[in-house]
């Protein structure tokens, strides 16, 4: 009796296997649905304002980019205040009063934030100065050694190809 291992008998099983492998992958294709806003103009203002404010939890993302619960809460507060008629300046002032200049994604240039603005430049200058000093010191330490007269004569003899050079 022959084993029935033909390609036709394996096709249904292969199809089932492929579907089982790809079925969980389908869930990864789905993205999070954006909330549908009742007023698109209001949502645009909320997003524009959220781009100017830092997420206090993430610290390297804007409120608009972050999905942290605090960021969602702050966006909701912005939305509520805009619905109540507050201006963007009033909302930013409220956030700065409550959380300090740190909440601003672009902090103002003033005495308290001076180090934030010039700090990176000072670090770069200090790093370049340290690199220059280290390279200059290395250059002085690795000076070419002077050859003695005897060593020069031996090197010249070796370079000229004379066979009578003393082998050591």
Secondary structure, DSSP 8 states (H G I E B T S, - for coil): ------HHHHHHHHHHHHHHHHHHHHHHH--------S-HHHHHHHHHHHHTBB-TTTSSSBTTT--SHHHHHHHHHHHHHHHTT--HHHHHHHHHHHH-GGGBSS---SGGGHHHHHHHHHHHHHHHHHHHHHHHHHHHHT------HHHHHHHHHHHHT-TT----
